Every structure is written in structure tokens, then in C-alpha cells.
Amino acid sequence: MKSIVICGSRRFKPEILEFSKRLKKFGVVVYEPYLHSGQDEWAKLMSEDYQKFVAQGLTHDHFYKIQMADVVFVFNKDGYVGNSTTLEIGYAVALGKPIYALTKDNELCRHVLFREIISSPSVLAKKLK
């Protein structure tokens, strides 16, 4: 079974965690994004320099997960992809990773990078065998 990294916006945190949980039930090794909550709350407690330090750490952590995974899955509910996920897609492309997505992307230049649209964990798990 191949491993997968999920990329997506924290606005979809509950859905991403559920999707990941269902994939794991099929025996898939899943690297999840760190989808912190309440960015505005913790940001108020830190200096701007420290906020940049934390953001850099989170970015590099997810890049490492992309390196480790065999496949990248973009959780782009309703076609939404934010800035960080766009950056992660570019990194995955540079590494030559196959990229699948939940839905068609609203941006054609991102959409053409997806091998296939796969809307369920069971179908994705079959692809990974």
C-alpha cells in the first residue's frame, strides 16, 4: 500500500480529519496536515517575527510529509485551494509526485496538475494498491 499526504485548507479541518480516518481504515498510511485552530488567538500572543518562525516551521513540516509520501491528495472541497495548498502543490510537482484531488479546481493552471478527481476514500484506497 502506498502512503499519501493530504493537503488542504484548515477551513475544512473536520472534513479532512474524517477523510483521513476513513483512509486509514483501508490500511493507507496517511500524513495529515497540522490544521491548527484559532490562528488569530495565538497570533495575538506572539511577535510578528515569532509568527513567521512558526509559519516557516509548519510549512517545512508539511514539505517533509510531501517528500515522504508516495502520493499527494488535495482536499479542495467546492474547488477551493488556498495559498499554502497552492504552494504545496507546486512543491509536489517539483518532486514529481502524483497528485489527486477531491473536486475539480476552480483554477485551470492548478487543475491540469491533478491526475484524477477522486471523491471518496474507498476509491482512493483502491488506487493506492
HELIX and SHEET records of a PDB file:
HELIX    1   1 ARG A   10  PHE A   12  5                                   3    
HELIX    2   2 LYS A   13  LYS A   25  1                                  13    
HELIX    3   3 GLN A   39  LYS A   44  1                                   6    
HELIX    4   4 GLU A   48  MET A   68  1                                  21    
HELIX    5   5 LYS A   77  GLY A   79  5                                   3    
HELIX    6   6 ASN A   83  LEU A   95  1                                  13    
HELIX    7   7 LEU A  108  HIS A  111  1                                   4    
HELIX    8   8 PRO A  121  LYS A  127  1                                   7    
SHEET    1   A 5 VAL A  29  TYR A  31  0                                        
SHEET    2   A 5 SER A   3  GLY A   8  1                                        
SHEET    3   A 5 VAL A  71  PHE A  75  1                                        
SHEET    4   A 5 ILE A  99  ALA A 101  1                                        
SHEET    5   A 5 GLU A 116  ILE A 117  1                                        
END                                                                             
